Amino acid sequence: MGIVLGFLSLICFCLLSVKVITRICRLKKADRFFMKIHKLISAVLLICVFLHIAFVFRVLKSRNGFVTISGIISSLLMILLIFLCHVIKDKRKRIYLHRVLTVITALFIAGHIAVYYIDFYGYQQKIKNMVFEDIDVTEAEDGIYEGEYDAGYIYAKVRVEVRDGMIVSVELLEYENERGQIAENIIDDVVLNQKIDVDAVSGATNSSKVIKKAVENALKNALKFNTDNGN
C-alpha cells in the first residue's frame, strides 16, 4: 500500500507540475483547466503524502538511508510547495517560487526513486542467492533460542524451542514487510518436517525465505550456546 500511495503522490505532483509547462508554452485552455483542478489535486497530494509516510514508517529502519532521507525531503518540499503557492499573494513571486521549488522537488523525487530501485534490486539479489545450511538439531541443547534476519525489505525475528534434539515450536516474534503476504504457515512446516528448507508458502516466497533464515539463525545460536558452554 505504501508503494501505491507513493506512485499516487508522484502522479499528483506531475499533474500539478504540468502548470509550469502550460504557462511557459502559453497553452491557455490547458492552463485554465489545470488551474481549475489545482486545489483538488493539491488536497489529494497532501493526503497521499501523509498516508504514504504513515504506511512506510514502520519499515524505515530497514531501508537504505538515502531512500529515507530523499523521501522525507521530497515530501517536505511538496508540502512546502503547496503551502507557499496558496499563501503568497504576489503573483510574480508565487510563480517564481513555484517553478524553482518544482524543479528542486522533481530532482529529489528522481533521486528517491532511483535509489529505491537500486536498493530494491540489491534486496532481490539477496533473496535470490539465499541458501540454507543443513543444521543438525540433535546437537543442540534443550532450550529456547531467538534468531532474526533482515533482508532489507523483509525482517523477521523468531523464537525456537528445542527439546530432545527436536524443534518443538517456532514462534514469530516480529515481522516487517511493506509488500507481499506474510508466510506464518511456514513455521508449522518447519516443526512438522524438522528441517529449515521446507517448501515456501504459495504467494509468499520471499517472506518464507526470510522467516526460514531467522529460524536457521536461532538454531545456530543454539549450537553456539553448546560450544560456548563446552558441550
N, C-alpha and C positions, 0 to 999 in steps of 0.2 A: 504493500500500500504506500509505503514511504517513497518508493521509486516512481509510482504512478503520479503521486502528488508533486514530485519533483518535476516530471515532464509537463504536468499541467501548469505549473508555475512558469516553466520555460515558454510554453505556448502563449500564456497571458502576457509575458514580458515581450515576446516577439510582436504580438498584436499591438501593444502599446508603443513599441519602438517604430512601427510602420509609419506613425505620425511624422516622425522625423523625415522620412523619405518623401511622403506625400506633400509635406510643407516645402521641402527643398525643390522638389520637381514641379511644384505648383499644380498639383493634381487636386483641384478644388473640390470636386464631388467626393472623391475618396477621402480627402482631408476632413470634410464635413461629416462623412459617415463615421470615421474613426473618432472624431470629436464627440459624436453623439453617444457612442458606446464606451467612451474613455472611462467614465466614472464606474460603470458596471464592471468593466474588465479590471479596473484598479481594485475594486472591492473583492472580486473573485481571486485576484492575485494575492492580496493580503491574506485571505482565508487559506489558500493553498500553501503559502509560505509558512504560516504558523502551524498548520496541520502537518506539513512535511517535517518541520523541526520536531514536533511532538512525536511523530511516528519513528523517526530515526534516532531520537535522543538516547534511547536505551541501548543502542548498538554503537554509539560514537567511540567508546573506548577501544573497540576492536577495529576501528577504521584507521587508515593512513592519516597522519597528522595534517598533511597538506589538503586532503579531501575535506576534513573537518573545518580547517581554517578558511579555505576558499569558499566553502559552503556558507559559513557564518557571515563572512564579509559580503558575499553575493546577496544573501538575504537582507542584511542591514542596508546595503546600497539600494535595493529595490524598495524597501520601506521608506528610506530617506527620499528617494526619487519621487515617490507618490506624495509624500508629505509636503515636500518643498514646492512641487508643482501645483498643489492645491492651496498653498498658504501665501506664496509670493504673488503680490498684486501687479508688480511691474512686468508687463508683457515681454519686453525685450530681455530683461534679466531672467525671467522664467524660462523663455525659450533657450537662452544660452545655457543655463544650468541643466535643463532637460537634456540637451544634446551632449554636454560634457559628461554628465552622470550616466547617461545611456551607454556611451562608449566605454566608460570605465567599468560599468556593471557587466556589459557584454564580455569584456576581456576576462573578468573574474569568473563569470559563468562558464566561458570556454575552457579556462584553466581547470575549474572544478570538474567539468565533465571529462576532460582529457585525463586528469589524474585518477579520477574514479575508475575509468575503463582500464587504465594501465594497472591499477591496484586490483581490480576485479579479475583481470587476466591472470595475474600472479596467483590469486586465490584458486582459480580454476585449475591451473597447473599443479598447485599444491595438492588439491583433491585428486586430480588425475593420477599423479605419481605416488599416491599414498599406498604403502604396503604394511602388512600386519605381521608381527612376529608370532611364532608358534610357542607360546609360553606354557611351561609345564606347571599347572596349578597344584599338582601333588607335592611340589617342593615348597609351597607357601605355607607359612604358619597360620593357624586359625586366628581370625581377627577381622576387623572392619577397616578397609582401606579406601582412600579417596584418590581420584585421578581426574585430570582435566585436559582439554585440548582446545586450542584456539586456532582455527583455520583462517581467521581474518574476517570472514563474513558469517561464520557459524561458530558458536562457542558452546561447549558442553562440560559439565562437571558432574561426576558420578560418585556414588558410594557403593563399594562392593564388599559383600561379606563372604569370607572363605571359611569352610569348616570341613575337616576330614578330607582335605585335598580336593574339595569340590566348590564350585561357585554356587553359593546358597541363594543369594539375592543380589540384584543390581538396582540401585535407586538413582533416578535422575534428579540431582540437586539443583542445578542451574542449566538454563538453556537459552541461548540468544540466537535469533535468526530473523533477518529482515525479510527474506523471501523464502518461498517453499514451505513444505509441510514438516511438522515435527515427526520424528521417527521413534516414538516411545516404545512401540511394539518390539523394536529390535532388542531391547534388554531382556524381554521374555525368551526370545530365541537364543540369546547367548546363554542364559541359565539352562534352558532345555537341552541345548546341544553341547554344553560345557566347552565351548570354544568361542573365540572372538570373531573370527572371519566367517560369519554366517551371511546368508543372502540378505541384501538390502531390502528395506521396506519399499514397496512399489510407490513411485511418485515422490520418494524422499531419499534418493540415493546418497546425496551429499550429506544430509543430516545423519543418515545411518552410519556413514563412514566416520564422521566426527565423533559420534557417540561411542562407536566401537573403539576408536583410538583413545578416548578417555578411559574406557574400561581397561584397555591394554596398559595404559599408564598407571592405573590403580593396581593392577596385578604386578607390574614392575616394582611399584612401591612395596608390595607385599614381599617380593623376593629380596628387595634391597633391605627390608627390615630384618629378614632372616640373616643376611650377610653381615649386617651391622651388629647383630647380636651373636654372631659366631655359630649359627646353626647350619 
